[in-house]
């Protein structure tokens, strides 16, 4: 009887450990996905700003000619 009870307690504790690990992995995976998306938008906005400045400089050159 004691062995069965001990086995059940161990199984319950292992279940909590596995579910906690899965939640941590899920959180870490979501964090990396959001970070990757944020980095993508940051690079895109930097390129757009660089392009905008280049166009603005060309426009000023054309107007001054």
PENORCOR-V202801 format. One record per residue. SS is DSSP state (H for helix, E for strand, - for the rest). OMEGA is omega as a letter, one per 30 degrees, with the letter a starting at -180 (NA if undefined). BURIAL is b if it has 24 or more other ideal C-beta (glycine too) atoms within 12 Angstrom, else e. Layout:
SS;OMEGA;BURIAL, SS;OMEGA;BURIAL
//
This chain:
-;a;e, H;a;e, H;l;e, H;l;e, H;l;e, H;l;e, H;l;e, H;l;e, H;l;e, H;l;e, H;l;e, H;l;e, H;l;e, H;l;e, H;l;e, H;a;e, H;a;e, H;a;e, H;l;e, H;l;e, H;l;e, H;l;e, H;l;e, H;l;e, H;l;e, H;l;e, H;a;e, H;l;e, H;l;e, H;l;e, H;a;e, H;l;e, H;l;e, H;l;e, H;l;e, H;l;e, H;l;e, H;l;e, H;l;e, H;a;e, H;l;e, H;l;e, H;l;e, H;a;e, H;l;e, H;l;e, H;l;e, H;l;e, H;l;e, H;l;e, H;l;e, H;l;e, H;l;e, H;l;e, H;l;e, H;l;e, H;l;e, H;l;e, H;l;e, H;l;e, H;a;e, H;a;e, H;a;e, H;a;e, -;NA;e
//
